[in-house]
Amino acid sequence: MAYSGPALGTMDSPDNIQPVEIAVTYRFAQQHGWVVTAITGFLSAYFMEDARFRCCRKIHDLESGIHLWLCEIVGTMPVPRLVKRLQVDLPPSRVQFRPASDGVPARYLLDLPDQSET
């Protein structure tokens, strides 16, 4: 999904704002039906704690079943720390990281743990 530029003008200069996606797989959301609501609440409240973060919109891709939150951060914000804090409030999960490239935001995808991890 291509990112269409900064929606914020108050966080920082547009050059310093970076998009990032936080998502959950269909399998994870189906097995734990409440996690989509929990993640939405967590991300909606997180900007109150850290002004470098904003959740801009939530997307449910019907084809893949993925629930995705498109967020914006100031470049120095440690997103892995945010994801770790989020995981504390959720059932066991693993995170697949896709780095940003050519207009595609970095993505942190939460999924069910591998069978060997349980």
Backbone bond lengths (Angstrom), bond angles and torsions (degrees), N, CA, C in turn:
res aa  C-N    CA-C-N  psi(-1)  N-CA   C-N-CA  omega(-1)  CA-C   N-CA-C  phi
1 M - - - 1.443 - - 1.524 107.45 -
2 A 1.300 117.18 123.28 1.454 121.74 -178.44 1.515 110.37 -77.25
3 Y 1.310 115.39 144.32 1.459 121.58 179.49 1.514 108.19 -94.96
4 S 1.335 116.86 135.28 1.458 120.41 -171.93 1.523 114.84 -102.81
5 G 1.304 118.34 23.36 1.457 119.75 174.76 1.504 113.50 101.11
6 P 1.319 116.57 171.96 1.458 120.49 -173.95 1.514 112.85 -68.61
7 A 1.315 115.02 133.02 1.457 121.39 174.11 1.516 109.57 -98.69
8 L 1.306 116.30 -4.16 1.458 121.15 -176.64 1.511 110.21 -113.30
9 G 1.307 115.26 144.26 1.441 118.43 173.87 1.506 111.14 -123.57
10 T 1.315 116.70 -5.65 1.452 119.34 -173.57 1.521 113.68 -102.37
11 M 1.328 118.40 -17.23 1.462 119.83 -176.36 1.523 111.45 -72.35
12 D 1.301 116.26 -48.30 1.454 121.79 -174.51 1.517 106.43 -171.26
13 S 1.316 116.99 -178.53 1.452 118.39 176.38 1.530 109.14 -65.11
14 P 1.334 118.41 146.37 1.463 121.08 -178.30 1.519 113.38 -56.30
15 D 1.330 118.22 -27.02 1.460 120.96 -179.97 1.522 112.09 -68.95
16 N 1.316 117.28 -24.57 1.457 121.43 -176.31 1.529 112.25 -95.79
17 I 1.323 118.52 -5.98 1.462 122.42 -179.19 1.525 108.88 -89.47
18 Q 1.327 115.03 130.62 1.459 120.42 -179.56 1.519 110.04 -122.97
19 P 1.329 117.03 139.18 1.458 119.19 174.77 1.523 110.47 -80.58
20 V 1.303 116.18 150.43 1.461 122.37 174.71 1.525 107.00 -148.56
21 E 1.321 115.99 144.31 1.455 120.82 179.19 1.519 109.82 -111.15
22 I 1.319 115.35 137.76 1.459 122.22 171.40 1.517 104.76 -119.05
23 A 1.332 116.79 128.42 1.460 119.71 -172.88 1.519 110.65 -141.33
24 V 1.342 114.95 159.50 1.464 121.36 172.31 1.523 108.02 -127.93
25 T 1.313 115.18 143.71 1.452 120.42 179.83 1.520 110.86 -73.33
26 Y 1.304 115.00 161.60 1.464 121.63 176.07 1.523 110.17 -58.66
27 R 1.331 117.03 -43.96 1.476 121.25 -178.89 1.529 111.28 -58.87
28 F 1.322 116.64 -46.01 1.463 121.22 -178.63 1.525 110.48 -64.55
29 A 1.335 116.78 -45.30 1.467 121.15 -179.33 1.529 111.47 -66.36
30 Q 1.313 117.58 -35.36 1.463 120.76 179.54 1.525 111.65 -70.83
31 Q 1.311 116.73 -42.07 1.466 120.16 -178.77 1.520 112.18 -70.53
32 H 1.315 116.41 -31.88 1.473 122.02 -178.51 1.533 107.75 -128.35
33 G 1.331 115.97 79.98 1.460 121.92 -172.26 1.516 116.02 -55.52
34 W 1.307 118.60 -24.06 1.459 121.65 -176.43 1.530 113.94 -85.01
35 V 1.349 118.94 -9.62 1.469 119.48 -173.57 1.525 113.63 -67.44
36 V 1.319 118.16 -31.25 1.467 119.74 179.77 1.536 109.50 -63.62
37 T 1.315 116.51 -44.42 1.465 120.24 177.46 1.526 111.05 -64.90
38 A 1.336 116.53 -40.95 1.468 120.64 179.91 1.524 111.59 -63.70
39 I 1.317 117.39 -44.19 1.467 120.96 -179.85 1.526 110.28 -65.91
40 T 1.325 116.70 -42.52 1.465 120.48 178.23 1.527 110.38 -57.95
41 G 1.323 116.74 -45.78 1.459 120.34 178.58 1.512 112.73 -64.51
42 F 1.335 116.86 -44.01 1.456 121.49 179.92 1.527 110.57 -59.71
43 L 1.335 116.97 -49.30 1.464 120.53 -177.42 1.522 111.84 -68.83
44 S 1.327 116.66 -34.69 1.465 119.81 178.44 1.528 111.22 -64.87
45 A 1.313 116.42 -34.65 1.460 120.80 -179.11 1.529 113.06 -87.31
46 Y 1.321 117.96 -22.30 1.462 120.19 -173.62 1.528 112.54 -61.98
47 F 1.342 117.47 -33.18 1.462 118.71 -179.13 1.521 111.73 -64.13
48 M 1.338 117.48 -22.49 1.468 120.40 176.67 1.528 110.24 -69.09
49 E 1.331 115.90 -28.25 1.454 121.38 -179.50 1.525 112.47 -87.33
50 D 1.329 116.73 -35.35 1.460 120.62 -175.48 1.524 109.22 -134.02
51 A 1.308 116.66 110.11 1.466 121.47 -176.76 1.521 113.12 -68.37
52 R 1.327 117.42 -8.73 1.462 120.45 178.84 1.524 112.22 -83.17
53 F 1.332 117.49 2.21 1.464 122.32 -174.25 1.520 111.28 -126.55
54 R 1.310 116.45 141.72 1.463 121.34 172.19 1.530 108.77 -149.56
55 C 1.323 115.32 133.96 1.466 122.09 174.20 1.524 106.36 -92.59
56 C 1.323 116.85 118.10 1.464 120.82 -173.65 1.520 113.74 -91.53
57 R 1.340 116.49 -41.42 1.458 118.07 178.41 1.519 110.76 -163.87
58 K 1.328 114.19 158.97 1.461 122.24 177.76 1.516 107.90 -113.19
59 I 1.315 115.66 136.87 1.456 121.78 -178.59 1.523 108.38 -128.04
60 H 1.326 116.68 136.09 1.468 121.30 172.77 1.516 106.24 -114.30
61 D 1.332 116.76 109.12 1.456 122.31 179.22 1.522 108.09 -80.66
62 L 1.320 116.46 107.65 1.456 121.03 -175.76 1.528 112.68 -64.97
63 E 1.323 116.80 -31.83 1.469 119.85 -178.49 1.527 112.35 -67.04
64 S 1.316 116.97 -46.46 1.470 120.57 -177.90 1.529 112.38 -95.76
65 G 1.334 117.05 -20.16 1.457 121.21 -177.10 1.513 114.02 84.94
66 I 1.320 117.33 -2.35 1.467 121.59 -178.55 1.527 110.29 -69.91
67 H 1.329 115.07 137.05 1.466 122.18 169.83 1.520 105.71 -99.88
68 L 1.336 116.91 128.27 1.456 121.41 -172.67 1.526 109.43 -132.70
69 W 1.310 115.18 135.17 1.462 122.02 175.44 1.519 107.30 -111.78
70 L 1.321 117.12 120.48 1.458 121.87 176.90 1.515 107.60 -90.50
71 C 1.311 115.90 119.95 1.460 121.84 -176.06 1.521 109.69 -121.40
72 E 1.305 115.59 163.13 1.457 122.37 174.12 1.515 108.39 -125.74
73 I 1.315 115.00 138.48 1.465 120.94 179.23 1.517 109.50 -131.68
74 V 1.310 114.89 156.56 1.457 120.17 167.91 1.520 105.38 -79.64
75 G 1.308 116.25 137.53 1.456 123.06 -170.63 1.515 118.49 -44.61
76 T 1.313 119.26 -27.79 1.465 121.02 -176.12 1.525 114.02 -90.61
77 M 1.315 117.69 -3.52 1.454 119.92 -175.98 1.529 111.32 -70.10
78 P 1.343 118.47 131.98 1.468 121.74 179.87 1.535 111.66 -81.67
79 V 1.315 117.07 90.18 1.470 121.68 -178.10 1.532 111.96 -63.12
80 P 1.342 120.24 -37.83 1.470 117.95 178.01 1.531 112.86 -55.59
81 R 1.319 117.38 -34.25 1.469 120.92 177.77 1.535 110.22 -65.54
82 L 1.329 117.12 -42.49 1.462 121.48 177.04 1.531 109.96 -59.97
83 V 1.325 117.30 -45.09 1.466 121.36 -179.09 1.526 110.61 -64.40
84 K 1.319 118.23 -40.90 1.473 121.05 177.45 1.528 110.91 -61.73
85 R 1.329 116.53 -42.04 1.470 120.08 178.23 1.519 110.76 -63.80
86 L 1.319 116.32 -39.52 1.456 121.01 177.68 1.525 111.14 -63.07
87 Q 1.321 117.30 -42.97 1.460 121.87 -178.91 1.523 112.78 -61.67
88 V 1.311 117.56 -28.42 1.467 121.12 179.36 1.527 110.41 -60.44
89 D 1.326 117.25 -33.61 1.466 122.09 -177.08 1.526 113.54 -90.92
90 L 1.323 117.52 1.95 1.463 121.45 -175.84 1.527 110.85 -117.14
91 P 1.342 117.00 164.93 1.465 119.49 172.18 1.532 109.69 -60.40
92 P 1.335 117.80 162.08 1.467 119.99 179.88 1.531 111.24 -50.50
93 S 1.317 114.97 136.09 1.461 120.88 -178.57 1.518 109.45 -149.55
94 R 1.314 114.59 165.31 1.468 120.39 171.78 1.515 107.00 -120.69
95 V 1.307 116.53 152.97 1.463 121.80 -178.04 1.513 108.95 -113.29
96 Q 1.315 114.85 128.72 1.463 121.26 172.70 1.522 106.41 -104.87
97 F 1.327 116.28 124.41 1.461 120.79 -177.88 1.519 109.70 -104.57
98 R 1.332 115.67 129.88 1.462 121.83 172.53 1.522 106.94 -116.43
99 P 1.332 118.00 115.62 1.464 119.67 -179.07 1.536 111.88 -66.83
100 A 1.303 115.69 158.32 1.461 121.41 177.11 1.527 110.08 -67.71
101 S 1.333 114.76 145.57 1.463 119.17 176.07 1.518 109.96 -161.46
102 D 1.311 117.20 136.65 1.468 124.90 173.10 1.528 114.37 40.83
103 G 1.315 117.51 58.78 1.454 121.77 176.67 1.518 115.17 79.32
104 V 1.332 117.58 2.47 1.466 121.99 177.66 1.524 107.29 -104.52
105 P 1.336 117.53 122.99 1.461 119.86 -177.53 1.525 113.20 -66.17
106 A 1.320 115.67 157.28 1.464 120.65 171.43 1.522 107.72 -62.04
107 R 1.341 116.07 147.43 1.470 119.88 -179.70 1.518 110.13 -132.15
108 Y 1.332 114.28 134.40 1.459 123.25 172.38 1.523 105.97 -110.42
109 L 1.332 117.25 108.52 1.458 123.00 -175.84 1.520 109.88 -106.46
110 L 1.321 116.42 117.39 1.459 121.56 178.22 1.521 108.95 -90.00
111 D 1.316 115.69 133.89 1.460 121.94 -177.41 1.533 108.62 -140.63
112 L 1.317 115.36 169.48 1.463 120.08 173.85 1.520 108.84 -60.79
113 P 1.325 117.58 146.66 1.463 119.57 176.58 1.525 109.96 -66.41
114 D 1.324 116.26 153.96 1.459 120.58 173.68 1.511 108.23 -60.58
115 Q 1.323 116.99 151.86 1.468 121.23 179.05 1.527 111.66 -57.01
116 S 1.321 117.23 -34.36 1.469 120.63 179.96 1.528 112.42 -70.07
117 E 1.346 117.04 -18.40 1.468 121.01 -178.88 1.520 112.43 -87.36
118 T 1.327 119.19 -13.80 1.459 120.77 -175.75 1.498 112.95 -90.06
